[in-house]
């Protein structure tokens, strides 16, 4: 086996984690963080720890099943931590981890952009749809 210099190793690592390549593991991560519920959960937890029921109220469109799946995947990826407090009923709190906090500015910016430009996007969709329908 030939030895590699540090520069060669860095070059190989750069290719190994190219998200445009089909087998790149970063594609799975990009799939995860581009999910609408992931971005909303991360932004919802920006203000600090929240109970499961608080998250459900903050995001009225999410089902219990989807919220549970989203929180579990975020916990598995190290973006959210879960704390269980023994009580009746059991109290479960979620909060962003240090790693999750690093992703927050990006997610908040995307959410803010969507809220700011939804009318422009809707207008573009209507123009596009009317052009497509007119040519059919």
N, C-alpha and C positions, 0 to 999 in steps of 0.2 A: 504494500500500500504506500503510495507516494504521500509525502507530507505536504501540508498546505501552509502557505503563509497566512498571516492574519488578514491581509487584504483579500486573498483568494477566498477565505472563509466568509468574510463579510459580503463579497460579491455573490457567493452561492446562497447565503442566507437571504440576500435581497431578492434573488430569483425565487427562492422557496416560498417567500411570503408576498408574492405578487397577486393581488386580489383579482386581476384580470385572467389569471390562469385557472382553468377549470378545477384542478385538484388542490387549490390553495386553501388551507384551513381558515384563512381570514374571510373567505366567502361565507362560511357558516356563521361567523360572528357578525358580518354585515347583514346577513339575513335576519339574525336575531334582533339586532338593534334597530333595524328598519321597520320592525313590526309596530303598528300604530299603538297597541296597548303598552308595549315596552316604553316607547317615548313618553306616553302619558303617565305611566306609573313613575318613571324617573322624575318627571317634572312635578308630579304630585308629592313626591317624597323630598323635594328640594327644601321645603320648609321645616323638615325634621321628621322624627319618628311618627308613624301613624299606625293605628290599629287597622286590622283587616276591614272591619265595618266602616271605618272612616274612609278608607280607600274606595269602597263600594259606593259610598255617598258622593265622593268627589268625582267619580267617573260613572254616572248613572247608565251609560250605554253598555258597560261591560257586564257579562254574565259572571256568576260566581265561579263557574268552571273555568272560564277564560282568565279571570283574575288569578285564580289559584295556579293555573298552568304558567302564567306569565311570571308570577312571583317566584315559583319554584325554579324556572329557568334562569331568572336573574340571580337568584341565590346560588345556583350551581355555577354560574359564570363569575361569581364573586362581586357582583355589582350591588346587591342588596343583602343585608343581613336580617335574620329572623330571630326574635327573642321571645321565648315562651315564659310566661309568669304563671306559676301554679296558683290558681284561684278558682272560684266558682262563679261564672263560667271561666274557663281558661282564657287568659289574656295573651294575645299574640300581637307583637309589634314588629313593624318593618321599618328599616331605615337604610339610606344609602351608605355603602362602604366608602372608603377612601378612593378606591378604583371607580366606583359608581359616580362619585362626585366629579371626577375628571371628565366624565362624559356629559355631565349636566349642561355646561354652556352650549354645546353643540345641539343637544336635544331641545333646550329652551329656545335657542335661535330658530330652529326648524318650526317649532310650535308657534312662535311669535310671527314668523314669516307667513305661515299658513293662515293665521288669523288676520293678518294685515292684507294679504293679497288674494283672499278667496273670491272676492267680487271680480277681480281682474281675470282670474282663472275661469270662473263661471262664464264671463263674457266671451273669453276665447273659446271655450267649449261650445257655446251657442253659435258663434260665428262658424266654427269648424263644422258642426253638425248641420247647419243650414247649407253650407257649401257642398257637403257630401250628399245631402238629401236632394239638393238641386241638380246634381250631376247624375243621379241615379234614374 
